[in-house]
Amino acid sequence: MASEVAATIPEFPAEAEKQPHKLERKWTFWFDNQSKPKQGAAWGSSLRKGYTFDTVEEFWCLYDQIFRPSKFPANADFHLFKAGVEPKWEDPECANGGKWTVTSSKKPDLDNMWLSTLMALIGEQFDDADEICGVVASVRQKQDKLSLWTKTAANEAAQMGIGRKWKEVIDTTDKISYGFHDDSRRESRAPRSRYQV
């Protein structure tokens, strides 16, 4: 009986099982630990490029072993950006952009929102995926923050679509706000939000 059942199961070539599952594009993890800044150091001087990957298998290996925000000390920032884009306002891809932001006071919530966002990004779940630069998890003592960076802040239709989709992805009913990087550069206090969903 067992041999009859085994005979009905199709066989797959061994090579098919070993083929990695390629992503649409390459992504890079970055890490920035601002807990011990050096005197007079410029912003971004502690930013370090982690790993670049382009397969599902590489992503899971990296995520499972390293890249969970709850494992990091306060004042650390964790980034996942498209390969070739640095998580800085000065990067040409980010210069005219902005970011959607959500806060969390619970580490497990931050980890869940982070993972959901990463999967949506590498899985190309956003209609305006070309507008997205990357995501930043900011681990803080009292309240953590997740920010989804986009390329063209003035494109309101694209930003609103991205904001609505992101709220769905991270499964929140709280309002999330979008700020322009230009406003953040110019204003010393918290910049005003330009869009909300």
Secondary structure, DSSP 4 states (H G I P E B T S, - for coil): -HHHHHHHSPP--HHHHH---EEEEEEEEEEEE-SSPPTTPPTTTTEEEEEEEEEHHHHHHHHHHT--GGGSPTTEEEEEEETT--SSTTSTTTTT-EEEEEEES-HHHHHHHHHHHHHHHHTT--TTGGGEEEEEEEE-SS-EEEEEEES-TT-HHHHHHHHHHHHHHHT--S--EEEEHHHHHH-SSPPPPSEE-
